[in-house]
Amino acid sequence: MHLDIQYFAVLSATIGCKTESIDVADDATVAAVLDALAEKHAIIDTMRTSLAAAVDTTYVPPQHILHAGDTLSIIPPVSGG
């Protein structure tokens, strides 16, 4: 199944892109996609426990099942001032 991934802040800066497209197994979970992305991008492995995920505009838990055409946003912790 085809997914679009969006990266924000330090993730996009470190990975070198704001978006990428990947193919994953049908009915993959957010956790499974993060596993695959962590193998490809060390920063995701390093920050894994502090990352949030959203599908389209809704935050989702790691066990959320993804569907073809979803846009998965990977969001690092943010702070403001």
C-alpha positions in Angstrom: 0.0 0.0 0.0 1.2 3.5 -0.8 1.6 6.2 1.9 2.8 9.7 2.0 5.0 10.7 4.9 5.4 14.3 6.2 8.3 15.3 8.4 8.5 18.5 10.5 11.1 20.6 12.3 14.3 18.7 13.2 13.1 15.6 11.4 12.8 17.3 8.0 16.1 19.2 8.6 18.0 16.0 9.5 16.4 13.7 6.9 16.7 16.4 4.2 13.1 16.4 2.9 9.7 17.4 4.2 7.8 14.6 2.4 8.5 11.1 1.0 6.3 8.3 -0.3 6.7 4.7 0.8 5.1 1.4 0.1 4.2 -0.7 3.1 2.1 -3.9 3.8 -1.6 -3.6 3.6 -3.1 -2.7 7.0 0.2 -1.6 8.4 0.1 0.2 11.7 1.8 3.5 12.6 4.2 1.5 14.7 5.2 -0.7 11.8 5.7 2.3 9.5 7.9 3.9 12.2 9.9 0.7 12.4 10.5 0.8 8.7 11.4 4.5 8.7 13.7 4.0 11.7 15.8 1.5 9.6 16.1 4.2 6.9 16.5 7.3 9.0 18.6 7.1 12.2 16.9 10.3 13.6 13.6 8.5 13.8 15.1 5.6 15.7 16.8 8.1 18.1 13.7 10.1 18.7 11.2 7.3 18.5 9.8 7.5 22.1 9.1 11.2 21.8 7.5 11.3 18.3 3.8 11.9 17.7 1.9 10.7 14.7 -1.1 12.1 12.8 -3.1 10.8 9.9 -4.3 13.7 7.8 -5.1 16.2 10.7 -5.9 13.8 13.5 -3.4 12.5 16.1 -3.3 8.7 16.2 -1.8 6.1 18.5 0.9 3.6 17.4 -1.6 0.8 16.9 -3.7 2.8 14.4 -4.1 0.9 11.2 -3.2 2.9 8.1 -5.0 2.8 4.7 -3.9 3.4 1.2 -3.6 7.0 0.4 -3.2 8.2 4.0 -0.8 11.0 4.8 1.2 10.1 7.9 2.7 13.1 9.7 5.7 12.4 12.0 5.9 15.2 14.6 8.8 15.7 17.0 8.4 17.5 20.3 8.0 21.2 19.9 8.5 24.1 22.2 7.7 27.7 21.9 8.6 30.9 23.6 
